[in-house]
Amino acid sequence: MNTANFFAICYGDIFDYPLTKKELSFWSINNKTNPGIRFNKIEINRCIINIGGYYCIKGREKIIQLRNTRNKIALKKINTAKRVAMIISGLPFVQFVGITGALSMKNSDANDDIDLLIISQKNRIWTTRVFAVLVTEMLRIRRRPMDKKIKNKICLNMFLGENNLTTPRAKRNLYTAHEVLQVFPLVNKNSSYKKFISANVWAGGYLPVAFKAINKNINPAGARKKYNNVLIMILNFFADLLDMFLYGAQLLYMKPRKTNETVEKNRIFFHPKNPENQIIYEFNKRLNTNVRP
């Protein structure tokens, strides 16, 4: 086992997620991301165990059964997400719907909600959000900010405009790279998923095998039809105005409640408690405590 595989096991351990042999290769982490750490194969193999085809850190064997349990739970949640995604895909301006977070890795608990990423047409993100909120509210499946019971509720916490798919430079790290590449696509119009992955080529610096495989195997989607007549131009003009109005109105509504969320014209991330720093800390902690050079 090489260093890149060991890094993948340590990262998965943060989420109680042991890896199969195939996943070890797929999710292998570029060891250049931790240039100060050097391990040899003997040191690595000493702290890794393989049980039933799953690799994990010695002493953490219990997470193997936990993964199998969560996988069964996740499959049911994914079916729910698919049904909701098909409804959302019928809304105006929606280009892509995908699952994010633990569920995208089939690693969610029974009481977890369902996190969705929605990509809209350019300058339609706030109109799209309004439609999506209304639909999920009518279906009584939307997770609201103050909800305590969130089991199987739809969390509309990530929206991107198709003209703003690249992760900001300040947010580019191992955690974000994993989140980008583990998105589970449900609806893909106009090759939006391909555009999303291609716009985040930087993620390949952290997860080179995963990026290359995903980028290569994405099925192309039909191109959007282009209309140039005057009526369409007029409708687009008023649609732009509507989105600007809804942007301002929702921003005003959110202002007294806003904490650390990202709220921009073509990017919305409703993550008041971003875990990326804690995840990176836990990752480095596992590297340093499980193998001592």
Backbone bond lengths (Angstrom), bond angles and torsions (degrees), N, CA, C in turn:
res aa  C-N    CA-C-N  psi(-1)  N-CA   C-N-CA  omega(-1)  CA-C   N-CA-C  phi
1 M - - - 1.465 - - 1.527 109.47 -
2 N 1.332 116.72 133.31 1.459 119.98 -178.42 1.523 111.76 -95.59
3 T 1.312 115.18 176.41 1.465 120.96 -177.32 1.520 112.22 -62.38
4 A 1.334 117.32 -39.72 1.461 120.86 -178.77 1.525 111.33 -61.69
5 N 1.339 117.13 -38.26 1.462 121.59 177.11 1.531 111.07 -68.96
6 F 1.318 115.22 -41.64 1.465 119.76 178.68 1.524 110.91 -61.47
7 F 1.328 116.47 -42.04 1.463 120.36 176.87 1.529 110.46 -58.32
8 A 1.341 116.50 -41.91 1.466 120.86 -179.36 1.521 111.21 -62.84
9 I 1.344 117.04 -40.15 1.462 121.13 178.58 1.528 110.47 -64.30
10 C 1.329 116.53 -44.26 1.463 120.92 179.17 1.525 111.48 -62.47
11 Y 1.333 116.00 -39.53 1.462 119.22 179.67 1.533 110.14 -67.69
12 G 1.331 116.77 -44.50 1.455 120.12 178.36 1.519 112.61 -61.85
13 D 1.322 116.45 -32.43 1.461 120.77 -178.58 1.530 112.01 -62.52
14 I 1.308 117.03 -29.39 1.472 121.20 177.81 1.521 110.45 -57.97
15 F 1.325 115.49 -33.77 1.462 121.68 -176.45 1.536 112.10 -105.43
16 D 1.335 116.27 16.95 1.470 121.37 -177.67 1.517 110.59 55.15
17 Y 1.334 115.82 48.12 1.453 121.90 -171.62 1.527 110.86 -129.94
18 P 1.342 117.77 91.71 1.468 120.24 175.88 1.523 110.27 -70.51
19 L 1.312 117.20 157.48 1.461 121.09 -174.23 1.524 112.22 -117.07
20 T 1.332 115.53 145.92 1.451 120.73 172.08 1.528 108.69 -79.70
21 K 1.335 116.27 171.31 1.462 120.09 -179.83 1.525 111.12 -60.84
22 K 1.330 116.13 -41.09 1.463 120.32 179.25 1.523 111.01 -64.58
23 E 1.327 116.16 -40.65 1.465 120.82 -179.64 1.524 111.31 -69.22
24 L 1.338 116.68 -31.21 1.465 119.92 176.94 1.518 110.88 -56.53
25 S 1.336 115.11 -42.50 1.464 119.52 179.29 1.523 110.90 -73.40
26 F 1.328 115.94 -45.52 1.465 120.50 -175.56 1.531 111.61 -60.71
27 W 1.338 116.28 -46.02 1.464 120.71 -175.57 1.529 112.67 -97.86
28 S 1.337 117.65 17.92 1.459 120.21 179.35 1.525 110.24 -58.63
29 I 1.319 115.22 139.85 1.468 121.78 -174.19 1.522 109.81 -104.91
30 N 1.294 115.75 129.94 1.462 121.94 179.44 1.525 109.46 -57.42
31 N 1.327 116.91 117.84 1.466 118.74 -177.06 1.519 113.00 -70.12
32 K 1.320 117.58 -7.10 1.461 120.48 174.59 1.525 111.40 -69.69
33 T 1.359 116.06 -15.49 1.461 119.79 178.02 1.525 110.89 -72.70
34 N 1.336 117.29 -16.04 1.464 122.42 176.04 1.531 109.08 -130.36
35 P 1.324 117.31 68.75 1.468 120.88 -172.71 1.517 114.89 -63.07
36 G 1.326 117.73 -19.10 1.457 119.65 -177.59 1.514 114.01 -86.94
37 I 1.351 117.38 -1.76 1.460 120.64 -176.30 1.517 109.88 -112.16
38 R 1.330 116.68 127.18 1.456 121.55 178.97 1.530 109.30 -131.77
39 F 1.325 117.08 123.60 1.454 121.95 178.24 1.516 108.94 -127.66
40 N 1.318 116.92 150.89 1.456 119.24 172.53 1.531 109.77 -103.30
41 K 1.315 116.86 169.96 1.466 121.44 -173.69 1.522 112.42 -63.29
42 I 1.313 117.30 -34.73 1.467 120.50 -179.96 1.520 110.37 -63.60
43 E 1.324 116.25 -45.03 1.461 121.13 178.99 1.524 111.55 -62.48
44 I 1.333 116.02 -41.25 1.460 120.62 -179.06 1.520 111.16 -67.87
45 N 1.318 117.13 -50.03 1.468 121.26 -176.90 1.525 112.53 -62.97
46 R 1.310 116.30 -25.11 1.456 120.58 -179.62 1.534 111.93 -67.06
47 C 1.305 118.35 -27.33 1.463 120.05 -175.06 1.531 113.48 -110.97
48 I 1.338 117.63 6.53 1.460 121.79 -179.70 1.522 110.32 -113.36
49 I 1.324 116.30 140.80 1.455 121.00 178.85 1.524 109.48 -128.24
50 N 1.331 116.10 147.14 1.466 122.76 179.01 1.525 108.18 -118.33
51 I 1.326 115.58 117.11 1.469 121.28 178.56 1.527 109.14 -128.20
52 G 1.305 115.59 118.88 1.459 119.95 177.37 1.512 113.89 61.35
53 G 1.327 116.64 28.40 1.457 120.07 178.90 1.513 114.21 89.01
54 Y 1.338 117.06 1.40 1.461 121.29 177.78 1.527 110.19 -109.03
55 Y 1.325 115.70 135.74 1.463 121.82 179.34 1.527 109.51 -104.53
56 C 1.323 115.17 132.42 1.461 119.80 176.92 1.522 109.27 -151.65
57 I 1.314 116.95 173.77 1.458 122.56 177.49 1.525 109.06 -73.88
58 K 1.322 117.31 138.16 1.463 121.01 178.19 1.527 110.20 -57.03
59 G 1.330 114.91 135.83 1.453 120.31 -176.49 1.515 112.61 94.65
60 R 1.325 115.64 -7.17 1.471 120.44 -178.71 1.534 111.67 -116.62
61 E 1.318 116.20 26.24 1.463 121.35 -175.63 1.526 112.92 -61.03
62 K 1.320 117.86 -25.07 1.466 120.74 -176.79 1.534 112.76 -64.59
63 I 1.324 117.44 -20.38 1.462 118.65 -178.02 1.524 112.15 -74.46
64 I 1.328 117.20 -11.81 1.464 119.70 178.01 1.522 110.04 -67.93
65 Q 1.324 116.62 -48.04 1.464 120.14 177.53 1.528 110.47 -65.97
66 L 1.326 116.22 -35.72 1.463 119.98 178.90 1.517 110.78 -62.71
67 R 1.343 116.99 -40.96 1.454 119.24 178.39 1.529 111.14 -62.28
68 N 1.327 117.46 -43.32 1.459 120.35 179.72 1.525 111.78 -62.34
69 T 1.311 116.28 -39.25 1.470 120.72 177.82 1.521 110.83 -65.21
70 R 1.327 115.79 -46.75 1.468 119.96 -179.36 1.530 111.83 -64.72
71 N 1.321 116.61 -33.72 1.458 120.58 179.91 1.532 110.61 -61.11
72 K 1.311 117.37 -42.94 1.465 121.73 179.11 1.534 111.00 -64.44
73 I 1.316 115.18 -40.92 1.473 120.02 177.85 1.520 110.61 -64.83
74 A 1.328 115.32 -42.89 1.466 120.87 -176.23 1.524 112.37 -63.44
75 L 1.317 117.70 -37.41 1.464 120.72 -178.18 1.527 111.06 -60.15
76 K 1.323 117.23 -38.11 1.463 121.07 177.54 1.529 110.65 -68.45
77 K 1.327 115.91 -40.74 1.462 119.43 179.56 1.527 111.48 -66.44
78 I 1.327 116.74 -36.98 1.460 120.42 179.09 1.529 110.66 -63.95
79 N 1.316 117.16 -37.70 1.474 120.16 176.50 1.518 110.80 -62.60
80 T 1.330 116.85 -39.20 1.463 120.66 175.33 1.522 110.42 -63.47
81 A 1.327 116.26 -44.78 1.465 121.36 -179.91 1.522 111.01 -61.14
82 K 1.318 117.35 -39.10 1.467 121.01 179.84 1.524 111.21 -62.33
83 R 1.318 116.49 -42.85 1.475 120.00 179.80 1.529 110.85 -63.91
84 V 1.321 115.67 -43.39 1.466 119.52 179.68 1.520 110.75 -66.93
85 A 1.330 116.94 -40.06 1.466 121.49 -179.27 1.523 111.35 -62.19
86 M 1.313 117.45 -37.99 1.458 120.47 178.81 1.531 111.19 -64.53
87 I 1.324 116.30 -35.90 1.470 120.00 176.85 1.523 109.96 -68.94
88 I 1.328 116.13 -47.50 1.468 120.54 -179.64 1.523 111.21 -62.40
89 S 1.328 116.85 -34.01 1.469 120.07 -178.43 1.522 112.47 -65.20
90 G 1.322 116.49 -19.32 1.457 120.03 177.48 1.514 113.94 -82.45
91 L 1.326 116.26 -6.11 1.459 120.25 178.62 1.520 110.37 -76.25
92 P 1.325 117.45 152.82 1.470 120.28 178.38 1.529 111.56 -60.11
93 F 1.320 115.53 140.50 1.462 124.31 169.88 1.539 114.97 77.50
94 V 1.327 119.77 -4.90 1.464 121.04 -179.92 1.524 109.74 -75.06
95 Q 1.347 116.71 127.09 1.456 121.95 -178.96 1.529 113.01 -110.45
96 F 1.324 116.20 -27.13 1.468 119.51 -175.28 1.517 109.12 -155.24
97 V 1.329 115.48 141.87 1.462 122.11 172.01 1.518 107.31 -134.55
98 G 1.328 116.94 128.39 1.460 120.55 179.76 1.516 111.27 -142.76
99 I 1.329 115.19 156.40 1.462 121.71 176.37 1.518 109.15 -87.23
100 T 1.321 116.85 139.71 1.459 121.81 177.31 1.526 109.72 -122.55
101 G 1.329 115.59 177.45 1.457 120.41 174.50 1.517 113.81 72.46
102 A 1.336 115.54 -155.94 1.464 121.74 -175.11 1.521 112.50 -60.71
103 L 1.319 116.82 -37.54 1.469 119.88 -177.30 1.518 111.57 -63.94
104 S 1.324 117.96 -31.05 1.467 120.53 179.48 1.520 111.48 -64.22
105 M 1.351 116.40 -21.35 1.464 121.82 177.48 1.534 111.54 -101.83
106 K 1.330 115.51 9.27 1.479 121.86 -176.97 1.527 109.94 56.60
107 N 1.336 115.23 48.30 1.461 120.71 -173.26 1.528 111.15 -136.21
108 S 1.334 117.05 39.63 1.459 119.96 -175.56 1.522 112.18 -106.17
109 D 1.324 115.69 152.46 1.463 122.21 176.87 1.527 110.37 -84.35
110 A 1.321 116.20 164.81 1.460 121.55 -175.34 1.525 112.57 -59.47
111 N 1.322 117.11 -36.20 1.468 120.40 -175.19 1.524 113.92 -91.03
112 D 1.320 117.33 6.52 1.463 120.70 -179.58 1.527 111.38 -74.03
113 D 1.337 114.44 156.14 1.459 120.16 172.77 1.527 109.22 -88.44
114 I 1.338 116.33 -172.21 1.467 122.28 -178.48 1.523 108.20 -121.58
115 D 1.330 116.51 111.01 1.465 121.72 -178.62 1.528 110.44 -87.77
116 L 1.334 115.89 130.36 1.459 120.45 -179.69 1.528 111.39 -121.16
117 L 1.323 114.94 142.32 1.462 123.24 169.04 1.519 107.67 -104.57
118 I 1.326 117.06 128.47 1.464 121.94 178.10 1.521 108.91 -120.74
119 I 1.318 115.82 128.15 1.467 122.01 175.22 1.517 108.06 -107.53
120 S 1.319 115.81 129.48 1.468 121.01 -178.89 1.522 110.64 -111.76
121 Q 1.309 115.30 170.57 1.455 120.42 172.00 1.529 109.93 -63.71
122 K 1.300 115.59 161.24 1.459 121.66 179.52 1.522 111.09 -55.21
123 N 1.333 116.23 132.27 1.468 123.21 177.25 1.526 113.21 59.84
124 R 1.345 115.58 32.88 1.471 119.23 178.48 1.528 110.63 -131.93
125 I 1.327 117.22 12.15 1.455 120.57 -172.00 1.536 112.83 -65.58
126 W 1.335 116.43 -38.20 1.458 118.77 -176.24 1.527 111.70 -79.49
127 T 1.316 116.33 -31.82 1.462 119.85 172.72 1.523 109.58 -66.11
128 T 1.327 115.89 -42.77 1.462 121.43 178.35 1.520 110.82 -60.37
129 R 1.314 116.56 -42.66 1.466 119.73 -179.48 1.519 111.35 -62.21
130 V 1.319 116.92 -42.80 1.470 120.43 179.17 1.525 110.56 -59.61
131 F 1.323 116.42 -48.14 1.465 120.43 179.22 1.530 111.12 -59.90
132 A 1.352 116.15 -45.34 1.464 120.43 -177.52 1.527 111.49 -64.35
133 V 1.330 116.45 -41.13 1.466 120.59 177.79 1.523 110.60 -63.12
134 L 1.328 116.69 -45.58 1.470 120.58 -179.42 1.526 111.31 -60.52
135 V 1.324 116.74 -44.77 1.468 120.73 -178.39 1.522 111.00 -64.17
136 T 1.327 117.32 -48.23 1.462 119.66 -178.29 1.530 112.17 -69.07
137 E 1.331 116.29 -28.57 1.465 119.33 174.23 1.527 110.29 -68.19
138 M 1.329 117.21 -43.55 1.461 120.55 179.02 1.528 111.81 -63.19
139 L 1.336 115.50 -33.69 1.464 120.38 177.94 1.529 111.85 -81.81
140 R 1.322 116.05 -7.09 1.467 123.87 178.81 1.529 111.61 60.04
141 I 1.323 114.97 40.01 1.461 119.84 -179.38 1.523 112.28 -125.16
142 R 1.308 118.05 4.71 1.461 120.20 -178.01 1.521 110.63 -80.76
143 R 1.326 114.81 135.87 1.464 119.44 173.02 1.520 108.61 -82.77
144 R 1.313 115.85 123.12 1.457 120.94 176.96 1.530 109.73 -94.89
145 P 1.337 117.38 157.69 1.472 120.32 -175.01 1.521 115.08 -55.34
146 M 1.322 118.49 -34.06 1.460 121.03 -175.23 1.529 113.49 -99.39
147 D 1.322 117.37 5.77 1.467 120.36 -179.86 1.526 111.52 -63.25
148 K 1.327 116.16 136.97 1.465 121.28 175.43 1.526 110.59 -98.55
149 K 1.319 116.46 -35.22 1.458 120.90 175.90 1.531 107.70 -96.99
150 I 1.329 116.06 110.35 1.467 119.83 -172.41 1.527 112.59 -119.06
151 K 1.297 118.31 5.74 1.461 122.44 -176.37 1.524 111.53 -53.31
152 N 1.337 115.73 121.16 1.473 124.37 175.96 1.526 114.07 62.85
153 K 1.325 118.20 13.10 1.457 120.20 175.89 1.531 109.40 -81.22
154 I 1.309 115.93 152.95 1.458 121.92 -177.59 1.521 110.03 -89.91
155 C 1.322 115.58 119.65 1.462 121.05 179.38 1.532 108.55 -100.50
156 L 1.316 115.93 108.33 1.467 121.67 -179.56 1.527 108.18 -88.84
157 N 1.324 115.63 72.03 1.468 118.78 -170.22 1.517 115.11 -103.82
158 M 1.355 117.30 -2.52 1.462 118.62 -179.28 1.530 110.20 -140.76
159 F 1.328 116.00 122.47 1.463 122.99 175.10 1.519 108.60 -130.57
160 L 1.320 115.93 136.78 1.460 121.45 175.41 1.516 109.62 -131.61
161 G 1.327 116.83 141.52 1.451 120.42 169.39 1.516 108.79 -82.59
162 E 1.317 118.13 146.94 1.463 120.28 -175.81 1.531 112.47 -64.76
163 N 1.317 117.41 -12.00 1.462 121.76 176.39 1.525 112.47 -96.41
164 N 1.344 116.79 8.74 1.463 120.08 -177.34 1.529 110.07 -144.91
165 L 1.332 116.01 58.01 1.462 121.71 -173.08 1.524 113.82 -94.35
166 T 1.315 116.93 -13.77 1.462 120.61 -175.92 1.524 111.15 -82.51
167 T 1.322 116.52 132.34 1.464 121.63 177.39 1.533 109.82 -66.06
168 P 1.324 118.37 132.07 1.469 120.21 178.03 1.532 111.27 -55.84
169 R 1.309 116.69 147.00 1.461 122.02 -175.10 1.536 111.66 -56.63
170 A 1.320 117.23 -37.54 1.466 120.69 -177.26 1.525 112.45 -67.12
171 K 1.321 116.93 -18.69 1.470 121.27 -177.93 1.522 112.90 -100.52
172 R 1.306 118.22 4.79 1.460 121.21 -176.02 1.523 110.57 -84.10
173 N 1.312 116.04 107.39 1.453 122.72 178.39 1.523 108.50 -152.75
174 L 1.313 117.22 -178.65 1.464 121.71 -177.37 1.517 111.56 -60.70
175 Y 1.308 117.00 -42.96 1.467 120.55 -178.84 1.526 111.39 -60.79
176 T 1.326 116.51 -49.22 1.465 120.40 -178.24 1.523 111.25 -66.70
177 A 1.343 116.91 -37.47 1.470 120.41 177.11 1.521 110.47 -59.20
178 H 1.320 116.37 -43.39 1.465 120.83 178.69 1.524 110.42 -64.24
179 E 1.312 117.03 -43.55 1.461 120.65 -179.74 1.526 111.48 -61.97
180 V 1.321 117.10 -40.03 1.463 121.59 179.02 1.527 111.29 -64.56
181 L 1.315 116.14 -48.31 1.462 120.40 -172.83 1.521 113.54 -79.29
182 Q 1.334 117.58 -17.22 1.455 118.73 179.33 1.528 112.85 -94.34
183 V 1.323 117.69 3.42 1.469 119.85 175.98 1.529 109.43 -55.68
184 F 1.324 115.83 133.20 1.472 122.66 -177.85 1.533 107.88 -102.46
185 P 1.335 118.78 104.94 1.469 120.65 -175.03 1.521 113.00 -71.96
186 L 1.325 116.13 135.41 1.459 122.55 177.23 1.526 111.59 -114.43
187 V 1.324 116.37 -39.87 1.466 122.81 178.62 1.518 108.00 -131.73
188 N 1.319 116.75 129.95 1.463 120.42 -176.18 1.525 109.53 -140.41
189 K 1.328 115.71 105.19 1.463 121.15 179.03 1.526 109.54 -109.31
190 N 1.300 115.98 145.13 1.468 121.50 173.03 1.529 112.96 54.27
191 S 1.334 115.43 37.63 1.466 121.81 177.63 1.531 112.80 56.13
192 S 1.332 115.94 32.76 1.469 119.80 -177.21 1.520 112.47 -64.41
193 Y 1.342 117.13 -35.89 1.465 119.95 179.27 1.525 110.22 -65.38
194 K 1.315 116.93 -42.17 1.460 121.81 177.36 1.526 110.32 -60.22
195 K 1.320 116.29 -42.72 1.463 120.88 179.59 1.529 110.70 -64.74
196 F 1.320 116.16 -39.10 1.467 121.23 -179.69 1.524 110.92 -63.56
197 I 1.334 116.33 -47.87 1.466 120.21 -179.93 1.535 110.46 -66.37
198 S 1.318 116.84 -44.62 1.464 120.76 -179.08 1.527 112.04 -63.82
199 A 1.330 116.50 -31.72 1.462 120.57 179.54 1.521 111.83 -72.46
200 N 1.341 116.25 -13.50 1.463 120.48 -179.15 1.526 111.33 -119.46
201 V 1.328 114.68 45.28 1.465 120.74 179.94 1.526 111.55 -59.38
202 W 1.319 117.37 -23.64 1.462 121.61 178.21 1.533 111.96 -57.31
203 A 1.365 116.25 -29.07 1.464 120.48 -178.27 1.529 111.29 -61.99
204 G 1.338 116.40 -25.58 1.454 120.63 177.71 1.515 113.13 -64.83
205 G 1.316 117.24 -20.50 1.460 120.22 176.99 1.517 112.24 -69.41
206 Y 1.335 116.48 -25.06 1.456 121.98 178.03 1.523 111.64 -96.48
207 L 1.332 116.50 -41.89 1.462 121.88 -176.03 1.530 108.90 -127.51
208 P 1.326 117.53 71.75 1.473 121.58 -171.32 1.523 114.64 -62.16
209 V 1.321 118.10 -40.53 1.470 120.50 -178.00 1.522 110.00 -69.57
210 A 1.313 117.44 -45.82 1.457 121.64 -179.87 1.522 111.12 -61.32
211 F 1.329 116.17 -45.16 1.470 119.33 -179.09 1.526 111.11 -61.96
212 K 1.318 116.60 -47.01 1.465 120.44 -178.00 1.521 111.28 -62.58
213 A 1.336 117.15 -43.05 1.463 121.38 -178.19 1.519 111.61 -67.19
214 I 1.318 116.70 -44.67 1.467 120.68 -178.69 1.519 110.16 -66.48
215 N 1.315 116.71 -46.85 1.464 120.68 -178.35 1.529 111.62 -61.87
216 K 1.328 116.19 -33.81 1.468 121.16 -178.40 1.525 112.06 -75.50
217 N 1.332 117.08 -34.86 1.463 120.89 -170.60 1.518 115.28 -98.12
218 I 1.320 117.90 3.40 1.468 119.51 178.83 1.521 109.88 -68.40
219 N 1.319 115.65 127.58 1.468 119.97 176.98 1.523 109.52 -77.48
220 P 1.320 117.73 129.03 1.472 120.00 179.39 1.524 110.95 -67.35
221 A 1.314 115.96 146.26 1.465 121.17 176.63 1.517 109.06 -109.78
222 G 1.307 115.70 158.79 1.458 120.50 -177.55 1.510 113.33 -59.24
223 A 1.306 115.98 143.69 1.468 120.85 -179.74 1.522 110.73 -75.03
224 R 1.317 115.06 147.83 1.458 120.01 179.16 1.522 110.08 -70.74
225 K 1.310 115.50 139.23 1.461 120.10 177.15 1.527 109.19 -72.76
226 K 1.316 115.64 139.13 1.455 120.63 -179.80 1.521 110.30 -104.68
227 Y 1.312 114.61 133.05 1.458 120.70 179.53 1.525 108.61 -119.88
228 N 1.296 116.50 134.50 1.465 120.36 -176.32 1.520 113.68 -118.40
229 N 1.336 116.22 5.70 1.460 116.18 -177.10 1.525 111.24 -73.11
230 V 1.294 115.28 163.32 1.462 122.08 -173.20 1.519 111.84 -62.73
231 L 1.356 117.37 -38.77 1.461 120.68 -178.10 1.525 110.94 -60.85
232 I 1.336 117.10 -44.00 1.462 120.85 179.75 1.523 110.40 -63.87
233 M 1.326 116.60 -38.80 1.463 120.46 178.70 1.521 110.60 -63.49
234 I 1.292 116.62 -39.58 1.465 120.93 179.58 1.530 110.28 -67.19
235 L 1.339 116.39 -44.66 1.460 120.93 179.69 1.529 110.65 -61.95
236 N 1.332 116.18 -40.10 1.462 119.91 178.08 1.519 111.70 -64.39
237 F 1.329 116.08 -36.68 1.464 120.60 178.47 1.525 110.43 -61.20
238 F 1.337 116.29 -46.97 1.465 119.73 -179.55 1.529 111.56 -71.31
239 A 1.341 116.73 -30.90 1.464 120.07 176.27 1.524 110.50 -66.58
240 D 1.341 116.70 -36.35 1.468 120.84 175.68 1.525 110.38 -62.95
241 L 1.319 116.01 -44.04 1.463 120.44 179.36 1.525 110.97 -63.38
242 L 1.335 116.34 -40.81 1.463 120.52 179.73 1.524 110.74 -62.73
243 D 1.319 116.31 -43.21 1.463 119.13 -178.89 1.522 111.11 -66.37
244 M 1.327 117.08 -38.00 1.458 120.55 177.37 1.522 110.59 -64.08
245 F 1.349 116.17 -40.54 1.463 120.14 178.29 1.530 110.97 -64.11
246 L 1.343 116.20 -46.32 1.465 120.34 -179.11 1.521 111.11 -66.14
247 Y 1.320 117.05 -33.48 1.466 121.51 175.62 1.523 109.90 -60.48
248 G 1.322 115.86 -49.77 1.457 120.29 -179.59 1.523 112.42 -64.43
249 A 1.333 116.19 -42.23 1.466 120.51 -178.33 1.527 111.26 -65.13
250 Q 1.343 117.00 -44.87 1.460 119.97 -178.92 1.519 111.42 -70.73
251 L 1.328 116.57 -33.78 1.462 120.42 177.47 1.528 109.85 -63.93
252 L 1.321 116.10 -41.62 1.462 121.33 178.46 1.525 110.83 -63.84
253 Y 1.337 116.01 -39.84 1.467 121.12 179.25 1.529 111.24 -66.96
254 M 1.338 116.19 -38.40 1.468 120.66 -176.43 1.522 113.43 -79.20
255 K 1.314 117.65 -21.90 1.462 121.47 -170.23 1.526 113.83 -50.60
256 P 1.343 120.44 -49.02 1.469 118.88 -178.50 1.527 113.77 -72.50
257 R 1.332 117.01 -12.98 1.470 121.06 -177.70 1.527 112.92 -104.65
258 K 1.330 117.14 -10.06 1.458 121.66 -172.30 1.529 111.59 -71.45
259 T 1.355 115.50 137.14 1.461 121.27 175.32 1.527 108.54 -120.70
260 N 1.345 117.67 -96.33 1.466 121.04 -178.20 1.519 112.95 -108.38
261 E 1.321 117.73 13.65 1.451 120.84 -179.26 1.534 111.31 -66.91
262 T 1.333 115.81 152.45 1.462 121.08 173.47 1.516 108.44 -95.75
263 V 1.326 116.53 115.26 1.462 121.55 -177.97 1.513 108.30 -129.06
264 E 1.338 115.89 102.27 1.460 121.97 -177.97 1.529 109.58 -130.00
265 K 1.312 115.92 174.63 1.459 119.76 -176.70 1.526 112.48 -62.32
266 N 1.325 117.93 -37.19 1.458 120.84 -179.11 1.527 113.12 -126.13
267 R 1.345 116.20 25.42 1.466 120.64 178.49 1.518 109.28 -155.35
268 I 1.344 116.31 126.86 1.460 121.31 177.25 1.520 108.74 -133.52
269 F 1.341 116.62 120.11 1.464 122.00 174.60 1.521 107.49 -126.23
270 F 1.322 115.96 108.39 1.454 119.69 178.60 1.522 110.33 -93.01
271 H 1.338 115.72 71.10 1.459 121.86 176.90 1.526 108.18 -124.41
272 P 1.346 117.77 83.34 1.467 119.28 -177.79 1.520 113.24 -61.02
273 K 1.351 116.88 -27.93 1.464 121.08 178.02 1.521 108.56 -118.69
274 N 1.323 116.29 87.15 1.451 120.52 -178.47 1.531 109.53 -74.00
275 P 1.352 117.04 121.90 1.466 119.64 -173.80 1.523 114.80 -86.71
276 E 1.331 119.32 2.73 1.464 120.37 -168.84 1.522 113.36 -58.96
277 N 1.321 118.17 -41.39 1.470 119.61 -179.68 1.523 111.46 -65.22
278 Q 1.336 116.40 -40.40 1.456 120.33 179.13 1.524 111.37 -66.69
279 I 1.337 116.36 -38.36 1.470 120.42 179.65 1.527 110.63 -65.19
280 I 1.308 116.75 -45.28 1.468 120.16 179.11 1.532 110.22 -63.30
281 Y 1.325 116.96 -38.02 1.469 121.02 177.11 1.529 110.26 -62.41
282 E 1.330 116.72 -46.88 1.465 121.00 -179.36 1.525 111.25 -64.28
283 F 1.315 116.34 -36.35 1.466 120.78 178.83 1.530 110.42 -63.01
284 N 1.314 117.11 -50.98 1.466 120.98 179.67 1.527 112.02 -64.86
285 K 1.317 116.59 -33.24 1.464 121.25 177.54 1.527 110.47 -62.10
286 R 1.327 116.69 -42.39 1.467 120.51 179.75 1.526 111.73 -68.29
287 L 1.304 116.81 -37.00 1.456 119.55 177.61 1.517 111.77 -62.62
288 N 1.302 116.30 -38.94 1.450 120.73 -174.00 1.531 113.96 -85.18
289 T 1.335 117.40 -25.23 1.465 119.82 -176.67 1.517 113.42 -94.20
290 N 1.336 117.89 -24.64 1.460 119.43 -175.87 1.525 112.63 -90.13
291 V 1.317 117.03 -24.58 1.460 120.80 177.49 1.524 108.36 -132.18
292 R 1.299 116.19 123.53 1.465 120.13 178.59 1.516 109.55 -112.03
293 P 1.335 117.68 106.43 1.476 121.42 -178.08 1.526 110.70 -57.04
